[in-house]
Amino acid sequence: MNHSLTGCQGELANKEFKLYIEDEDGNVIRDEMVKTPANGFIDLWLPRDKSYQIKIEHEGKKVEQEISTFEKDPTCITTMQLM
């Protein structure tokens, strides 16, 4: 799915998350606290044509998923569920 800034609404707006992103070569891309804006999405800009391991934590719950940025990949990931 492609993200539409005007039409999508995430569940956890204005919340802080621990974000960790590592590329396929083991390089740490981001390791920081981020806050979702009013639309509830964590907005990421990642280099194209790569795969990434993403870990997100919030209030003791976490999710880990691999995503990629190849031409046919979705630009809006809505399948990551904190557990």
PDB file of N, CA, C and O in Angstrom:
ATOM      1  N   MET A   1       0.850  -1.165   0.000  1.00  0.00           N
ATOM      2  CA  MET A   1       0.000   0.000   0.000  1.00  0.00           C
ATOM      3  C   MET A   1       0.901   1.235   0.000  1.00  0.00           C
ATOM      4  O   MET A   1       1.984   1.228   0.585  1.00  0.00           O
ATOM      5  N   ASN A   2       0.446   2.268  -0.650  1.00  0.00           N
ATOM      6  CA  ASN A   2       1.154   3.538  -0.641  1.00  0.00           C
ATOM      7  C   ASN A   2       0.470   4.477   0.341  1.00  0.00           C
ATOM      8  O   ASN A   2      -0.757   4.546   0.404  1.00  0.00           O
ATOM      9  N   HIS A   3       1.256   5.176   1.083  1.00  0.00           N
ATOM     10  CA  HIS A   3       0.753   6.047   2.145  1.00  0.00           C
ATOM     11  C   HIS A   3       0.214   7.359   1.586  1.00  0.00           C
ATOM     12  O   HIS A   3       0.805   7.965   0.693  1.00  0.00           O
ATOM     13  N   SER A   4      -0.898   7.772   2.124  1.00  0.00           N
ATOM     14  CA  SER A   4      -1.469   9.071   1.790  1.00  0.00           C
ATOM     15  C   SER A   4      -1.507   9.901   3.063  1.00  0.00           C
ATOM     16  O   SER A   4      -2.243   9.576   3.995  1.00  0.00           O
ATOM     17  N   LEU A   5      -0.729  10.957   3.107  1.00  0.00           N
ATOM     18  CA  LEU A   5      -0.655  11.772   4.319  1.00  0.00           C
ATOM     19  C   LEU A   5      -2.004  12.348   4.726  1.00  0.00           C
ATOM     20  O   LEU A   5      -2.231  12.615   5.906  1.00  0.00           O
ATOM     21  N   THR A   6      -2.885  12.539   3.781  1.00  0.00           N
ATOM     22  CA  THR A   6      -4.179  13.136   4.112  1.00  0.00           C
ATOM     23  C   THR A   6      -5.249  12.106   4.425  1.00  0.00           C
ATOM     24  O   THR A   6      -6.304  12.466   4.946  1.00  0.00           O
ATOM     25  N   GLY A   7      -5.009  10.827   4.121  1.00  0.00           N
ATOM     26  CA  GLY A   7      -6.078   9.850   4.288  1.00  0.00           C
ATOM     27  C   GLY A   7      -5.798   8.718   5.246  1.00  0.00           C
ATOM     28  O   GLY A   7      -6.674   7.876   5.445  1.00  0.00           O
ATOM     29  N   CYS A   8      -4.628   8.649   5.853  1.00  0.00           N
ATOM     30  CA  CYS A   8      -4.301   7.547   6.753  1.00  0.00           C
ATOM     31  C   CYS A   8      -4.236   8.031   8.201  1.00  0.00           C
ATOM     32  O   CYS A   8      -3.762   9.134   8.474  1.00  0.00           O
ATOM     33  N   GLN A   9      -4.713   7.199   9.121  1.00  0.00           N
ATOM     34  CA  GLN A   9      -4.658   7.534  10.542  1.00  0.00           C
ATOM     35  C   GLN A   9      -4.208   6.308  11.328  1.00  0.00           C
ATOM     36  O   GLN A   9      -4.878   5.275  11.316  1.00  0.00           O
ATOM     37  N   GLY A  10      -3.064   6.425  12.015  1.00  0.00           N
ATOM     38  CA  GLY A  10      -2.564   5.359  12.860  1.00  0.00           C
ATOM     39  C   GLY A  10      -3.233   5.401  14.221  1.00  0.00           C
ATOM     40  O   GLY A  10      -3.861   6.396  14.583  1.00  0.00           O
ATOM     41  N   GLU A  11      -3.094   4.310  14.979  1.00  0.00           N
ATOM     42  CA  GLU A  11      -3.765   4.187  16.270  1.00  0.00           C
ATOM     43  C   GLU A  11      -3.070   4.932  17.407  1.00  0.00           C
ATOM     44  O   GLU A  11      -3.734   5.366  18.348  1.00  0.00           O
ATOM     45  N   LEU A  12      -1.752   5.088  17.340  1.00  0.00           N
ATOM     46  CA  LEU A  12      -1.006   5.649  18.466  1.00  0.00           C
ATOM     47  C   LEU A  12      -0.412   7.011  18.114  1.00  0.00           C
ATOM     48  O   LEU A  12       0.788   7.138  17.869  1.00  0.00           O
ATOM     49  N   ALA A  13      -1.260   8.008  18.093  1.00  0.00           N
ATOM     50  CA  ALA A  13      -0.831   9.369  17.778  1.00  0.00           C
ATOM     51  C   ALA A  13      -0.167  10.024  18.979  1.00  0.00           C
ATOM     52  O   ALA A  13      -0.567   9.799  20.121  1.00  0.00           O
ATOM     53  N   ASN A  14       0.840  10.829  18.714  1.00  0.00           N
ATOM     54  CA  ASN A  14       1.546  11.613  19.735  1.00  0.00           C
ATOM     55  C   ASN A  14       2.112  10.753  20.859  1.00  0.00           C
ATOM     56  O   ASN A  14       2.016  11.111  22.033  1.00  0.00           O
ATOM     57  N   LYS A  15       2.702   9.620  20.495  1.00  0.00           N
ATOM     58  CA  LYS A  15       3.309   8.691  21.463  1.00  0.00           C
ATOM     59  C   LYS A  15       4.791   8.535  21.144  1.00  0.00           C
ATOM     60  O   LYS A  15       5.209   8.681  19.996  1.00  0.00           O
ATOM     61  N   GLU A  16       5.586   8.233  22.186  1.00  0.00           N
ATOM     62  CA  GLU A  16       7.017   8.025  21.992  1.00  0.00           C
ATOM     63  C   GLU A  16       7.330   6.540  21.853  1.00  0.00           C
ATOM     64  O   GLU A  16       6.761   5.699  22.548  1.00  0.00           O
ATOM     65  N   PHE A  17       8.241   6.242  20.946  1.00  0.00           N
ATOM     66  CA  PHE A  17       8.650   4.879  20.650  1.00  0.00           C
ATOM     67  C   PHE A  17      10.164   4.795  20.593  1.00  0.00           C
ATOM     68  O   PHE A  17      10.833   5.761  20.227  1.00  0.00           O
ATOM     69  N   LYS A  18      10.703   3.640  20.954  1.00  0.00           N
ATOM     70  CA  LYS A  18      12.117   3.340  20.755  1.00  0.00           C
ATOM     71  C   LYS A  18      12.210   2.710  19.376  1.00  0.00           C
ATOM     72  O   LYS A  18      11.561   1.697  19.114  1.00  0.00           O
ATOM     73  N   LEU A  19      13.001   3.291  18.501  1.00  0.00           N
ATOM     74  CA  LEU A  19      13.134   2.835  17.120  1.00  0.00           C
ATOM     75  C   LEU A  19      14.568   2.391  16.864  1.00  0.00           C
ATOM     76  O   LEU A  19      15.519   3.114  17.157  1.00  0.00           O
ATOM     77  N   TYR A  20      14.705   1.191  16.314  1.00  0.00           N
ATOM     78  CA  TYR A  20      16.023   0.657  15.952  1.00  0.00           C
ATOM     79  C   TYR A  20      15.924   0.093  14.540  1.00  0.00           C
ATOM     80  O   TYR A  20      15.064  -0.741  14.257  1.00  0.00           O
ATOM     81  N   ILE A  21      16.810   0.550  13.657  1.00  0.00           N
ATOM     82  CA  ILE A  21      16.821   0.063  12.274  1.00  0.00           C
ATOM     83  C   ILE A  21      18.254  -0.318  11.898  1.00  0.00           C
ATOM     84  O   ILE A  21      19.200   0.443  12.098  1.00  0.00           O
ATOM     85  N   GLU A  22      18.372  -1.526  11.346  1.00  0.00           N
ATOM     86  CA  GLU A  22      19.660  -2.029  10.906  1.00  0.00           C
ATOM     87  C   GLU A  22      19.522  -2.456   9.450  1.00  0.00           C
ATOM     88  O   GLU A  22      18.521  -3.067   9.075  1.00  0.00           O
ATOM     89  N   ASP A  23      20.526  -2.137   8.622  1.00  0.00           N
ATOM     90  CA  ASP A  23      20.451  -2.557   7.222  1.00  0.00           C
ATOM     91  C   ASP A  23      20.948  -3.983   7.060  1.00  0.00           C
ATOM     92  O   ASP A  23      21.389  -4.608   8.024  1.00  0.00           O
ATOM     93  N   GLU A  24      20.877  -4.497   5.836  1.00  0.00           N
ATOM     94  CA  GLU A  24      21.228  -5.887   5.556  1.00  0.00           C
ATOM     95  C   GLU A  24      22.700  -6.210   5.799  1.00  0.00           C
ATOM     96  O   GLU A  24      23.078  -7.379   5.876  1.00  0.00           O
ATOM     97  N   ASP A  25      23.526  -5.176   5.920  1.00  0.00           N
ATOM     98  CA  ASP A  25      24.956  -5.372   6.197  1.00  0.00           C
ATOM     99  C   ASP A  25      25.285  -5.238   7.676  1.00  0.00           C
ATOM    100  O   ASP A  25      26.451  -5.322   8.062  1.00  0.00           O
ATOM    101  N   GLY A  26      24.265  -5.029   8.511  1.00  0.00           N
ATOM    102  CA  GLY A  26      24.485  -4.896   9.946  1.00  0.00           C
ATOM    103  C   GLY A  26      24.786  -3.483  10.405  1.00  0.00           C
ATOM    104  O   GLY A  26      25.117  -3.272  11.572  1.00  0.00           O
ATOM    105  N   ASN A  27      24.678  -2.506   9.509  1.00  0.00           N
ATOM    106  CA  ASN A  27      24.906  -1.108   9.878  1.00  0.00           C
ATOM    107  C   ASN A  27      23.671  -0.549  10.582  1.00  0.00           C
ATOM    108  O   ASN A  27      22.549  -0.723  10.106  1.00  0.00           O
ATOM    109  N   VAL A  28      23.877   0.116  11.708  1.00  0.00           N
ATOM    110  CA  VAL A  28      22.771   0.738  12.425  1.00  0.00           C
ATOM    111  C   VAL A  28      22.412   2.035  11.711  1.00  0.00           C
ATOM    112  O   VAL A  28      23.236   2.940  11.577  1.00  0.00           O
ATOM    113  N   ILE A  29      21.157   2.105  11.255  1.00  0.00           N
ATOM    114  CA  ILE A  29      20.670   3.275  10.531  1.00  0.00           C
ATOM    115  C   ILE A  29      20.057   4.281  11.503  1.00  0.00           C
ATOM    116  O   ILE A  29      20.299   5.483  11.402  1.00  0.00           O
ATOM    117  N   ARG A  30      19.263   3.775  12.442  1.00  0.00           N
ATOM    118  CA  ARG A  30      18.661   4.640  13.469  1.00  0.00           C
ATOM    119  C   ARG A  30      18.575   3.853  14.768  1.00  0.00           C
ATOM    120  O   ARG A  30      18.280   2.658  14.765  1.00  0.00           O
ATOM    121  N   ASP A  31      18.834   4.528  15.865  1.00  0.00           N
ATOM    122  CA  ASP A  31      18.713   3.959  17.205  1.00  0.00           C
ATOM    123  C   ASP A  31      18.370   5.134  18.113  1.00  0.00           C
ATOM    124  O   ASP A  31      19.255   5.778  18.676  1.00  0.00           O
ATOM    125  N   GLU A  32      17.063   5.405  18.249  1.00  0.00           N
ATOM    126  CA  GLU A  32      16.653   6.618  18.942  1.00  0.00           C
ATOM    127  C   GLU A  32      15.194   6.547  19.380  1.00  0.00           C
ATOM    128  O   GLU A  32      14.454   5.642  18.995  1.00  0.00           O
ATOM    129  N   MET A  33      14.810   7.505  20.179  1.00  0.00           N
ATOM    130  CA  MET A  33      13.410   7.682  20.538  1.00  0.00           C
ATOM    131  C   MET A  33      12.780   8.580  19.481  1.00  0.00           C
ATOM    132  O   MET A  33      13.370   9.579  19.069  1.00  0.00           O
ATOM    133  N   VAL A  34      11.567   8.212  19.042  1.00  0.00           N
ATOM    134  CA  VAL A  34      10.823   9.024  18.083  1.00  0.00           C
ATOM    135  C   VAL A  34       9.405   9.221  18.608  1.00  0.00           C
ATOM    136  O   VAL A  34       8.905   8.409  19.386  1.00  0.00           O
ATOM    137  N   LYS A  35       8.776  10.279  18.187  1.00  0.00           N
ATOM    138  CA  LYS A  35       7.395  10.565  18.585  1.00  0.00           C
ATOM    139  C   LYS A  35       6.529  10.622  17.336  1.00  0.00           C
ATOM    140  O   LYS A  35       6.868  11.290  16.359  1.00  0.00           O
ATOM    141  N   THR A  36       5.414   9.916  17.381  1.00  0.00           N
ATOM    142  CA  THR A  36       4.503   9.951  16.245  1.00  0.00           C
ATOM    143  C   THR A  36       3.775  11.286  16.221  1.00  0.00           C
ATOM    144  O   THR A  36       3.442  11.833  17.272  1.00  0.00           O
ATOM    145  N   PRO A  37       3.529  11.805  15.043  1.00  0.00           N
ATOM    146  CA  PRO A  37       2.730  13.030  14.936  1.00  0.00           C
ATOM    147  C   PRO A  37       1.243  12.697  15.098  1.00  0.00           C
ATOM    148  O   PRO A  37       0.891  11.576  15.467  1.00  0.00           O
ATOM    149  N   ALA A  38       0.393  13.654  14.827  1.00  0.00           N
ATOM    150  CA  ALA A  38      -1.056  13.497  14.999  1.00  0.00           C
ATOM    151  C   ALA A  38      -1.637  12.383  14.134  1.00  0.00           C
ATOM    152  O   ALA A  38      -2.694  11.845  14.463  1.00  0.00           O
ATOM    153  N   ASN A  39      -0.968  12.022  13.027  1.00  0.00           N
ATOM    154  CA  ASN A  39      -1.506  10.953  12.185  1.00  0.00           C
ATOM    155  C   ASN A  39      -1.142   9.555  12.697  1.00  0.00           C
ATOM    156  O   ASN A  39      -1.609   8.559  12.145  1.00  0.00           O
ATOM    157  N   GLY A  40      -0.309   9.469  13.751  1.00  0.00           N
ATOM    158  CA  GLY A  40       0.007   8.192  14.372  1.00  0.00           C
ATOM    159  C   GLY A  40       1.041   7.339  13.663  1.00  0.00           C
ATOM    160  O   GLY A  40       1.251   6.192  14.058  1.00  0.00           O
ATOM    161  N   PHE A  41       1.693   7.852  12.634  1.00  0.00           N
ATOM    162  CA  PHE A  41       2.677   7.072  11.892  1.00  0.00           C
ATOM    163  C   PHE A  41       4.093   7.521  12.227  1.00  0.00           C
ATOM    164  O   PHE A  41       4.339   8.699  12.488  1.00  0.00           O
ATOM    165  N   ILE A  42       5.018   6.571  12.217  1.00  0.00           N
ATOM    166  CA  ILE A  42       6.439   6.892  12.302  1.00  0.00           C
ATOM    167  C   ILE A  42       6.888   7.092  10.859  1.00  0.00           C
ATOM    168  O   ILE A  42       6.854   6.156  10.060  1.00  0.00           O
ATOM    169  N   ASP A  43       7.302   8.289  10.530  1.00  0.00           N
ATOM    170  CA  ASP A  43       7.671   8.640   9.164  1.00  0.00           C
ATOM    171  C   ASP A  43       9.156   8.343   8.968  1.00  0.00           C
ATOM    172  O   ASP A  43      10.003   8.943   9.629  1.00  0.00           O
ATOM    173  N   LEU A  44       9.473   7.420   8.061  1.00  0.00           N
ATOM    174  CA  LEU A  44      10.859   7.034   7.816  1.00  0.00           C
ATOM    175  C   LEU A  44      11.242   7.285   6.364  1.00  0.00           C
ATOM    176  O   LEU A  44      10.459   7.025   5.451  1.00  0.00           O
ATOM    177  N   TRP A  45      12.436   7.785   6.165  1.00  0.00           N
ATOM    178  CA  TRP A  45      13.005   7.910   4.837  1.00  0.00           C
ATOM    179  C   TRP A  45      14.258   7.054   4.829  1.00  0.00           C
ATOM    180  O   TRP A  45      15.238   7.374   5.503  1.00  0.00           O
ATOM    181  N   LEU A  46      14.232   5.965   4.069  1.00  0.00           N
ATOM    182  CA  LEU A  46      15.345   5.022   4.024  1.00  0.00           C
ATOM    183  C   LEU A  46      15.862   4.914   2.594  1.00  0.00           C
ATOM    184  O   LEU A  46      15.093   5.059   1.643  1.00  0.00           O
ATOM    185  N   PRO A  47      17.168   4.658   2.435  1.00  0.00           N
ATOM    186  CA  PRO A  47      17.724   4.498   1.090  1.00  0.00           C
ATOM    187  C   PRO A  47      17.021   3.380   0.313  1.00  0.00           C
ATOM    188  O   PRO A  47      16.621   2.362   0.879  1.00  0.00           O
ATOM    189  N   ARG A  48      16.885   3.598  -0.991  1.00  0.00           N
ATOM    190  CA  ARG A  48      16.192   2.643  -1.868  1.00  0.00           C
ATOM    191  C   ARG A  48      17.009   1.380  -2.100  1.00  0.00           C
ATOM    192  O   ARG A  48      18.227   1.342  -1.925  1.00  0.00           O
ATOM    193  N   ASP A  49      16.268   0.341  -2.506  1.00  0.00           N
ATOM    194  CA  ASP A  49      16.854  -0.921  -2.961  1.00  0.00           C
ATOM    195  C   ASP A  49      17.672  -1.636  -1.893  1.00  0.00           C
ATOM    196  O   ASP A  49      18.737  -2.187  -2.173  1.00  0.00           O
ATOM    197  N   LYS A  50      17.161  -1.619  -0.668  1.00  0.00           N
ATOM    198  CA  LYS A  50      17.811  -2.318   0.437  1.00  0.00           C
ATOM    199  C   LYS A  50      16.751  -2.970   1.317  1.00  0.00           C
ATOM    200  O   LYS A  50      15.566  -2.648   1.235  1.00  0.00           O
ATOM    201  N   SER A  51      17.208  -3.899   2.164  1.00  0.00           N
ATOM    202  CA  SER A  51      16.347  -4.524   3.177  1.00  0.00           C
ATOM    203  C   SER A  51      16.804  -4.057   4.550  1.00  0.00           C
ATOM    204  O   SER A  51      17.988  -3.806   4.771  1.00  0.00           O
ATOM    205  N   TYR A  52      15.850  -3.942   5.470  1.00  0.00           N
ATOM    206  CA  TYR A  52      16.128  -3.435   6.811  1.00  0.00           C
ATOM    207  C   TYR A  52      15.405  -4.273   7.857  1.00  0.00           C
ATOM    208  O   TYR A  52      14.295  -4.752   7.624  1.00  0.00           O
ATOM    209  N   GLN A  53      16.034  -4.443   8.994  1.00  0.00           N
ATOM    210  CA  GLN A  53      15.404  -5.059  10.153  1.00  0.00           C
ATOM    211  C   GLN A  53      14.981  -3.907  11.066  1.00  0.00           C
ATOM    212  O   GLN A  53      15.815  -3.101  11.480  1.00  0.00           O
ATOM    213  N   ILE A  54      13.699  -3.831  11.375  1.00  0.00           N
ATOM    214  CA  ILE A  54      13.178  -2.741  12.192  1.00  0.00           C
ATOM    215  C   ILE A  54      12.641  -3.296  13.496  1.00  0.00           C
ATOM    216  O   ILE A  54      11.918  -4.292  13.507  1.00  0.00           O
ATOM    217  N   LYS A  55      13.002  -2.641  14.607  1.00  0.00           N
ATOM    218  CA  LYS A  55      12.478  -2.973  15.929  1.00  0.00           C
ATOM    219  C   LYS A  55      11.851  -1.710  16.512  1.00  0.00           C
ATOM    220  O   LYS A  55      12.459  -0.640  16.510  1.00  0.00           O
ATOM    221  N   ILE A  56      10.631  -1.853  17.009  1.00  0.00           N
ATOM    222  CA  ILE A  56       9.917  -0.733  17.622  1.00  0.00           C
ATOM    223  C   ILE A  56       9.421  -1.186  18.982  1.00  0.00           C
ATOM    224  O   ILE A  56       8.863  -2.276  19.107  1.00  0.00           O
ATOM    225  N   GLU A  57       9.617  -0.353  20.013  1.00  0.00           N
ATOM    226  CA  GLU A  57       9.156  -0.657  21.368  1.00  0.00           C
ATOM    227  C   GLU A  57       8.354   0.514  21.912  1.00  0.00           C
ATOM    228  O   GLU A  57       8.660   1.679  21.655  1.00  0.00           O
ATOM    229  N   HIS A  58       7.303   0.168  22.683  1.00  0.00           N
ATOM    230  CA  HIS A  58       6.459   1.185  23.315  1.00  0.00           C
ATOM    231  C   HIS A  58       5.786   0.568  24.533  1.00  0.00           C
ATOM    232  O   HIS A  58       5.067  -0.425  24.418  1.00  0.00           O
ATOM    233  N   GLU A  59       6.022   1.155  25.688  1.00  0.00           N
ATOM    234  CA  GLU A  59       5.401   0.733  26.944  1.00  0.00           C
ATOM    235  C   GLU A  59       5.493  -0.778  27.181  1.00  0.00           C
ATOM    236  O   GLU A  59       4.501  -1.423  27.521  1.00  0.00           O
ATOM    237  N   GLY A  60       6.692  -1.329  26.997  1.00  0.00           N
ATOM    238  CA  GLY A  60       6.933  -2.743  27.261  1.00  0.00           C
ATOM    239  C   GLY A  60       6.518  -3.687  26.144  1.00  0.00           C
ATOM    240  O   GLY A  60       6.774  -4.888  26.230  1.00  0.00           O
ATOM    241  N   LYS A  61       5.892  -3.179  25.117  1.00  0.00           N
ATOM    242  CA  LYS A  61       5.506  -4.011  23.975  1.00  0.00           C
ATOM    243  C   LYS A  61       6.462  -3.729  22.831  1.00  0.00           C
ATOM    244  O   LYS A  61       7.002  -2.630  22.709  1.00  0.00           O
ATOM    245  N   LYS A  62       6.664  -4.751  21.982  1.00  0.00           N
ATOM    246  CA  LYS A  62       7.589  -4.542  20.870  1.00  0.00           C
ATOM    247  C   LYS A  62       7.175  -5.331  19.643  1.00  0.00           C
ATOM    248  O   LYS A  62       6.372  -6.262  19.709  1.00  0.00           O
ATOM    249  N   VAL A  63       7.747  -4.931  18.536  1.00  0.00           N
ATOM    250  CA  VAL A  63       7.537  -5.607  17.264  1.00  0.00           C
ATOM    251  C   VAL A  63       8.843  -5.542  16.485  1.00  0.00           C
ATOM    252  O   VAL A  63       9.602  -4.577  16.582  1.00  0.00           O
ATOM    253  N   GLU A  64       9.082  -6.590  15.714  1.00  0.00           N
ATOM    254  CA  GLU A  64      10.272  -6.640  14.872  1.00  0.00           C
ATOM    255  C   GLU A  64       9.837  -7.165  13.512  1.00  0.00           C
ATOM    256  O   GLU A  64       9.088  -8.138  13.422  1.00  0.00           O
ATOM    257  N   GLN A  65      10.310  -6.516  12.461  1.00  0.00           N
ATOM    258  CA  GLN A  65       9.907  -6.932  11.117  1.00  0.00           C
ATOM    259  C   GLN A  65      10.968  -6.504  10.120  1.00  0.00           C
ATOM    260  O   GLN A  65      11.633  -5.484  10.305  1.00  0.00           O
ATOM    261  N   GLU A  66      11.124  -7.284   9.069  1.00  0.00           N
ATOM    262  CA  GLU A  66      11.998  -6.886   7.973  1.00  0.00           C
ATOM    263  C   GLU A  66      11.153  -6.149   6.949  1.00  0.00           C
ATOM    264  O   GLU A  66      10.055  -6.587   6.603  1.00  0.00           O
ATOM    265  N   ILE A  67      11.667  -5.035   6.471  1.00  0.00           N
ATOM    266  CA  ILE A  67      11.023  -4.316   5.372  1.00  0.00           C
ATOM    267  C   ILE A  67      12.085  -4.037   4.316  1.00  0.00           C
ATOM    268  O   ILE A  67      13.282  -4.137   4.585  1.00  0.00           O
ATOM    269  N   SER A  68      11.642  -3.692   3.126  1.00  0.00           N
ATOM    270  CA  SER A  68      12.588  -3.355   2.069  1.00  0.00           C
ATOM    271  C   SER A  68      12.069  -2.163   1.276  1.00  0.00           C
ATOM    272  O   SER A  68      10.897  -1.794   1.353  1.00  0.00           O
ATOM    273  N   THR A  69      12.981  -1.580   0.516  1.00  0.00           N
ATOM    274  CA  THR A  69      12.661  -0.344  -0.204  1.00  0.00           C
ATOM    275  C   THR A  69      12.892  -0.489  -1.709  1.00  0.00           C
ATOM    276  O   THR A  69      13.362   0.435  -2.373  1.00  0.00           O
ATOM    277  N   PHE A  70      12.550  -1.674  -2.231  1.00  0.00           N
ATOM    278  CA  PHE A  70      12.681  -1.884  -3.657  1.00  0.00           C
ATOM    279  C   PHE A  70      11.471  -1.285  -4.380  1.00  0.00           C
ATOM    280  O   PHE A  70      10.464  -0.969  -3.746  1.00  0.00           O
ATOM    281  N   GLU A  71      11.566  -1.131  -5.677  1.00  0.00           N
ATOM    282  CA  GLU A  71      10.569  -0.398  -6.459  1.00  0.00           C
ATOM    283  C   GLU A  71       9.124  -0.847  -6.224  1.00  0.00           C
ATOM    284  O   GLU A  71       8.237   0.004  -6.164  1.00  0.00           O
ATOM    285  N   LYS A  72       8.861  -2.115  -6.092  1.00  0.00           N
ATOM    286  CA  LYS A  72       7.490  -2.625  -5.946  1.00  0.00           C
ATOM    287  C   LYS A  72       7.034  -2.726  -4.486  1.00  0.00           C
ATOM    288  O   LYS A  72       5.900  -3.131  -4.228  1.00  0.00           O
ATOM    289  N   ASP A  73       7.891  -2.366  -3.533  1.00  0.00           N
ATOM    290  CA  ASP A  73       7.546  -2.484  -2.112  1.00  0.00           C
ATOM    291  C   ASP A  73       6.574  -1.389  -1.682  1.00  0.00           C
ATOM    292  O   ASP A  73       6.597  -0.284  -2.225  1.00  0.00           O
ATOM    293  N   PRO A  74       5.715  -1.698  -0.701  1.00  0.00           N
ATOM    294  CA  PRO A  74       4.774  -0.682  -0.210  1.00  0.00           C
ATOM    295  C   PRO A  74       5.499   0.450   0.510  1.00  0.00           C
ATOM    296  O   PRO A  74       6.565   0.251   1.093  1.00  0.00           O
ATOM    297  N   THR A  75       4.910   1.630   0.462  1.00  0.00           N
ATOM    298  CA  THR A  75       5.496   2.776   1.161  1.00  0.00           C
ATOM    299  C   THR A  75       4.801   3.032   2.487  1.00  0.00           C
ATOM    300  O   THR A  75       5.206   3.916   3.241  1.00  0.00           O
ATOM    301  N   CYS A  76       3.762   2.269   2.777  1.00  0.00           N
ATOM    302  CA  CYS A  76       3.031   2.412   4.039  1.00  0.00           C
ATOM    303  C   CYS A  76       2.908   1.021   4.648  1.00  0.00           C
ATOM    304  O   CYS A  76       2.219   0.159   4.101  1.00  0.00           O
ATOM    305  N   ILE A  77       3.571   0.803   5.774  1.00  0.00           N
ATOM    306  CA  ILE A  77       3.548  -0.493   6.445  1.00  0.00           C
ATOM    307  C   ILE A  77       2.560  -0.405   7.596  1.00  0.00           C
ATOM    308  O   ILE A  77       2.777   0.352   8.542  1.00  0.00           O
ATOM    309  N   THR A  78       1.493  -1.163   7.527  1.00  0.00           N
ATOM    310  CA  THR A  78       0.465  -1.118   8.570  1.00  0.00           C
ATOM    311  C   THR A  78       0.305  -2.469   9.274  1.00  0.00           C
ATOM    312  O   THR A  78      -0.644  -2.667  10.033  1.00  0.00           O
ATOM    313  N   THR A  79       1.238  -3.396   9.020  1.00  0.00           N
ATOM    314  CA  THR A  79       1.116  -4.742   9.564  1.00  0.00           C
ATOM    315  C   THR A  79       1.907  -4.946  10.861  1.00  0.00           C
ATOM    316  O   THR A  79       1.822  -6.014  11.467  1.00  0.00           O
ATOM    317  N   MET A  80       2.658  -3.963  11.286  1.00  0.00           N
ATOM    318  CA  MET A  80       3.469  -4.127  12.495  1.00  0.00           C
ATOM    319  C   MET A  80       2.604  -3.882  13.726  1.00  0.00           C
ATOM    320  O   MET A  80       2.085  -2.784  13.924  1.00  0.00           O
ATOM    321  N   GLN A  81       2.453  -4.919  14.551  1.00  0.00           N
ATOM    322  CA  GLN A  81       1.599  -4.842  15.725  1.00  0.00           C
ATOM    323  C   GLN A  81       2.425  -5.039  16.988  1.00  0.00           C
ATOM    324  O   GLN A  81       3.111  -6.053  17.124  1.00  0.00           O
ATOM    325  N   LEU A  82       2.371  -4.093  17.906  1.00  0.00           N
ATOM    326  CA  LEU A  82       3.074  -4.199  19.174  1.00  0.00           C
ATOM    327  C   LEU A  82       2.449  -5.303  20.010  1.00  0.00           C
ATOM    328  O   LEU A  82       1.229  -5.367  20.161  1.00  0.00           O
ATOM    329  N   MET A  83       3.299  -6.178  20.556  1.00  0.00           N
ATOM    330  CA  MET A  83       2.800  -7.286  21.368  1.00  0.00           C
ATOM    331  C   MET A  83       3.588  -7.356  22.654  1.00  0.00           C
ATOM    332  O   MET A  83       3.331  -8.223  23.490  1.00  0.00           O
TER     333      MET A  83
END
